Amino acid sequence: MLSAVGAATERIKLISAVTVLSSDDPVRVYQRFATIDRITGGRAEVSLGRGSFIESYPLFGYDLSDYEKLFEEKVDLFVKLRSEGKVSWQGETRVA
C-alpha cells in the first residue's frame, strides 16, 4: 500500500503506523522499506515496535520468555542493515 501511495505522490512522507518487529524478520522488514524508500525517492520511514498482542509469538515459534531479547536483537540487526547494508550477524535468536 505504501509503495502504491508513494508512486502516485511526490512529496508526502510514508510512515508505517507500527511494524511489529518482535515477530517479523528484520531482514525482510528492511528489504520492504528499502524498496519503498527507493520507489519514493527517500520518503519512506519505518516505525518499529513490539505490538500489543503476544499471540503471534508461538505462531512463529518464539518463546514468550525471550520477549526482550528478541526485540533487542532484531532492532540491533535492523540498525546494522540500515547503516552497513550487507552484514554478517550472530545472535542468540537468529544467525544470518
C-alpha positions, 0 to 999 in steps of 0.5 A: 500500500505504501509503495502504491501511495508513494508512486502516485505522490511526490512529496508526502512522507510514508510512515508505517503506523507500527511494524511489529518487529518482535515477530517479523524478520528484520531482514525482510522488514528492511528489504520492504522499506528499502524498496519503498524508500527507493520507489519514493525517492527517500520518503519512506520511514519505518516505525518499529515496535513490539505490538500489543498482542503476544499471540503471534509469538508461538505462531512463529515459534518464539518463546514468550520468555525471550520477549526482550531479547528478541526485540533487542536483537532484531532492532540491533540487526535492523540498525546494522542493515540500515547503516552497513547494508550487507552484514554478517550477524550472530545472535542468540535468536537468529544467525544470518 
